[in-house]
Amino acid sequence: ENVINAVAGDIIGVYDTGTYQVGDTLTVGKNKFEFEPLPTFTPEIFMKVSAKNVMKQKSFHKGIEQLVQEGAVQLYKNYQTGEYMLGAVGQLQFEVFKHRMEGEYNAEVVMSPMGKKTVRWIKPEDLDERMSSSRNILAKDRFDQPVFLFENDFALRWFADKYPDVELEEKM
């Protein structure tokens, strides 16, 4: 059924070919407005993730894209290896992610802990691959912004002391 009119509070379905994202607002008229972005929380647990079956890569990528867009987990990509890494506030988020990937996208996943505890964003102009060490991982978030994942607060402080001109942001 086609909807001709909708008013505030109406819930309608929109066919989407990938144009819209969770939280987008559709409006008619000249007065444009934007809502505040949906809140995100800085992850405290990180896991490497990959498709268990190489033949399911398409489903795997589609599932990750959708679930990350919904905010189920946060996605990072290792700058050097291209590996996918997920960030979450709690273990339950990973369990929900895995369950939904397998149930909704028919893509079994392999997840392994990384031993990293915190993430910080840096400005692209401050990026230098030589800053990577055994205590951190250089990656990009889903918006292609550079981040470092640190194993603990000591590693974060050590990095900040070694590179005092690099601003480390808790959230981007």
C-alpha positions in Angstrom: 0.0 0.0 0.0 1.3 3.5 -0.8 1.2 6.2 1.8 0.1 9.6 0.5 0.1 11.5 3.8 1.8 10.9 7.1 1.8 13.0 10.3 4.1 13.2 13.3 4.0 9.9 15.1 3.0 7.8 12.1 5.2 4.8 11.4 5.7 4.0 7.8 8.0 1.6 5.9 10.3 3.0 3.2 11.9 0.8 0.6 15.6 1.4 0.9 18.4 0.5 -1.6 21.0 1.6 0.9 20.4 5.3 0.8 19.1 5.7 4.4 20.6 4.9 7.7 19.1 4.3 11.2 18.2 7.7 12.6 17.6 9.5 9.3 14.7 11.9 9.2 12.6 12.4 6.1 10.8 15.7 5.6 9.0 17.7 3.0 9.4 21.5 2.8 12.1 24.1 2.9 12.7 24.1 6.6 15.5 21.6 7.1 16.4 20.3 10.5 18.6 17.6 12.0 18.3 15.7 15.2 21.3 15.2 17.5 23.2 12.0 16.4 22.3 8.8 18.2 24.6 8.4 21.3 27.5 6.0 21.1 29.6 4.7 23.9 33.3 4.1 24.0 34.0 0.3 23.8 35.8 -1.4 26.6 36.1 -4.9 25.0 37.4 -5.8 21.6 37.2 -8.9 19.4 38.6 -9.9 16.1 35.8 -11.2 13.8 35.8 -13.1 10.6 33.5 -15.3 8.5 33.8 -19.0 9.4 33.0 -20.0 5.8 34.8 -18.0 3.1 31.9 -18.7 0.8 29.6 -16.6 3.0 31.7 -13.4 2.7 28.8 -11.5 1.0 26.4 -12.4 3.8 29.1 -11.6 6.4 29.7 -8.1 5.0 26.0 -7.3 4.7 25.4 -8.4 8.3 28.3 -6.5 9.7 27.3 -3.4 7.8 23.7 -3.5 9.0 24.4 -4.4 12.7 27.1 -1.8 13.0 24.7 0.8 11.5 22.1 -0.2 14.1 24.7 0.3 16.8 24.8 -3.3 18.0 28.6 -3.1 18.0 31.3 -0.7 16.7 33.5 -1.7 13.8 37.2 -1.1 13.3 39.5 -2.3 10.5 43.2 -3.1 11.2 45.2 -0.5 9.3 48.0 -3.0 8.3 46.1 -6.3 7.9 42.6 -5.3 7.0 41.2 -7.6 9.8 37.8 -6.7 11.2 37.6 -5.9 14.9 34.5 -5.2 16.9 34.2 -3.0 20.0 31.5 -3.3 22.7 30.7 -2.1 26.2 29.8 -5.5 27.4 30.1 -9.2 26.4 26.3 -9.5 25.8 26.7 -7.2 22.7 29.0 -9.8 21.1 26.6 -12.6 21.9 23.7 -10.7 20.3 25.9 -9.8 17.3 26.9 -13.5 16.8 23.3 -14.7 17.2 22.0 -12.2 14.7 24.8 -12.8 12.2 24.0 -16.6 12.2 20.2 -16.3 12.5 19.5 -13.3 10.2 22.4 -13.4 7.7 23.2 -17.1 7.7 26.8 -16.2 8.3 28.7 -18.1 11.1 31.4 -16.0 12.6 34.7 -16.7 14.4 35.4 -14.3 17.2 38.5 -14.1 19.3 39.5 -11.7 22.2 42.2 -9.1 21.4 43.4 -8.1 24.8 42.8 -4.4 24.1 40.8 -2.3 26.6 40.4 1.2 25.2 40.2 3.2 21.9 41.2 6.7 21.1 40.7 8.7 17.9 43.4 10.9 16.3 43.3 13.5 13.6 44.2 12.1 10.2 47.0 14.7 9.8 48.6 13.3 13.0 48.6 9.7 11.6 52.0 8.0 11.4 52.1 4.2 11.0 55.4 4.2 13.0 53.3 5.0 16.1 52.1 1.3 16.1 53.6 -0.9 18.7 53.0 -4.2 20.5 50.8 -2.3 23.0 48.5 -0.7 20.5 46.8 -1.4 17.1 46.3 1.3 14.5 42.9 0.9 12.8 40.2 2.9 11.1 36.6 3.2 12.4 33.6 2.7 10.1 33.9 6.4 9.0 37.6 5.8 8.0 38.8 7.9 10.9 42.1 6.7 12.4 42.1 5.1 15.8 44.4 3.4 18.2 43.3 0.4 20.3 45.3 0.2 23.5 45.9 -2.8 25.7 45.5 -0.8 29.0 45.8 2.6 30.6 49.6 2.3 30.9 49.9 1.8 27.2 47.7 4.8 26.6 49.7 7.0 28.9 53.0 5.8 27.4 51.7 6.7 23.9 50.5 10.1 25.1 53.9 10.8 26.7 55.9 9.7 23.7 53.7 11.7 21.2 52.7 14.8 23.2 51.6 16.7 20.1 49.1 14.1 19.1 45.6 14.7 20.4 43.8 11.6 21.6 40.1 11.9 21.6 37.8 9.6 23.6 35.0 10.0 21.1 34.8 11.1 17.5 
